[in-house]
């Protein structure tokens, strides 16, 4: 069959024309059922969907911000008689809503579902829902195919990355899935479960050997957990032994620094080429850390000492020559508008790059369900967590101030001066990387902040028949 796979993106997505990372979901699907003719469309970079291209099946993947755009695209293909399957993080959270716009909906991880979906489409017997989850799924009387266990990656079909038209700055790979942290605002446990599921080290390394230069390890924390330290230590030693050294990036948490074996993993990661880590710190408010469950990420024994412990752990990572950005979600009940400014002060003091956003309750998360029960959810607004002590105009002003101050020329130079003596070898390369990184984050955050214009409404979900 001729199959078109589309990564949906809204027209005002902050990552439009600014995302250097190759989206991996589409290549994984194509690699899972490779005996077909594929084309990929990445709407973060491309403008044309190609509605009139001759295709037999369309697959659309959508994140939270791209849900409405995905429905519009699905409608255009279905008007042309093309079968449409939808999936991705947001679609998995609202499968029955998405089914109004698609012939079939994939829920959860799809690499073991996709060969079944393609076969059913070829035989003209698509079912309504295809689900990967050990939890029961209520299909509400519709047809269902369900895998009741997550993929264990005992076989590893190579993703078909070459189908992309664009040459991305960073290749992407994942080594493991599953996160036991279970923070209330995070959708990862609902999608991937809490059990750690690693790919064989040899398979990860085989993919990395095909990369040109930079790459991004997509795991929820590249620093691992106590039960996974041995796996990551073996992985980074194997990567470090490759003939060609490639610099890489990833996301992580601070708790590994509080464990001697965890520190060994971070040292091995740095030796293998880890250049930059996006650290989910979430808050500098101890009460928020405790209530959200994010306290587990800090490596602190109790909330009272969390902030000082965070500073200590950040410095350990930085002293290994690893650039750190701090990612924060603000606006919980215990936060005030001052929390935004105190978070920026924390970032400036520790020389981490500030990435600060209002907390958004995503469908399928514990936070979303709790706010819905407590009548604190306003789905008409982009900032849908309604903290009565903070209004939208204050948030918008704070975000603008953070972007202006945290990414000023003075601060960018200050960060470069801080990291320069810590970079060790290849200082020129790493310094250029740090300068470009800050410029790119500044650009993306600026666009994102404009989305939070005071009073801006969340787009209404499309109704069937209103795809245009």
Secondary structure, 3 states (H helix, E strand, C coil): CEEEEEECCCCCCCCCCCCCECCHHHHHHHHHCCCCEEEEEECCCCCCCCCCCCCCEEEEECCHHHHHHHHHHHHHHHHCCCEEEEECHHHHHCHHHHHCCCCEEEECCCHHHHHHHHHHHHCCCCCCEEEECCCCCCCCCCCEEEECCCCCCCCCCCCCHHHCCCCCCEEEECCEECCCCCCCCCCHHHHHCCCCEECCHHHHHHHHCCCCCCEEECCCCCCCCHHHHHHHHHHHHHHHCCCCCCCEEEEECCHHHHCHHHHHHHHHHHHHCEEEEEEEEECCCHHHHHHHCCHHHHCCCCHHHHHHHHHHHHHHHHHCCCEEEEEEEECCCCCCHHHHHHHHHHHHHHCCEEEEEECCCCCCCHHHHHHHHCCCECCCECCCECCCCCCHHHHHHHHHHHHHHHCCHHHHHHHHHHHHCCCCCCHHHHHHHHHHHHHHHHHHHHHHHHHCCCCCECCCCCCCCCCC
